[in-house]
Amino acid sequence: MLNLQYLQQLLVIAIALSAITCAVVQKTKCCFKTSNYLCLYSFCINMLIGVIFCYTFTNITLPTSLWVGFFSFIGADTIYKSLEGKLASHTELINKNTVTISKDNIINEEEEDT
């Protein structure tokens, strides 16, 4: 089963990471004379800092920290905003274990005997 709460936590971490990596890329992009490799450079920075960030401040494993780096690269804030209301509603629907039965559908055994 998909753990939507864990995904939401990873996206929040990626939002913080994307603020850091965006600043790093902006400060260091002057090293590139053309913007041909800037996207690849940004991806590498996101992945590298993502792994270091997750190992330093969380107990997240390497594969998960790579996902955090990827989310940071593609725009975690945009993903989080688009899923914000949906994550909570789907989690409630999945975890809801109560069944409501209307009074019209209840069969009373005493009434059947008579």
Secondary structure, DSSP 8 states (H G I E B T S, - for coil): ---HHHHHHHHHHHHHHHHHHHHHHHHHGGG-SSSTTHHHHHHHHHHHHHHHHHHHHS---HHHHHHHHHHHHH-HHHHHHHHHHHHHHHHHHHH-------GGG---HHHHH-
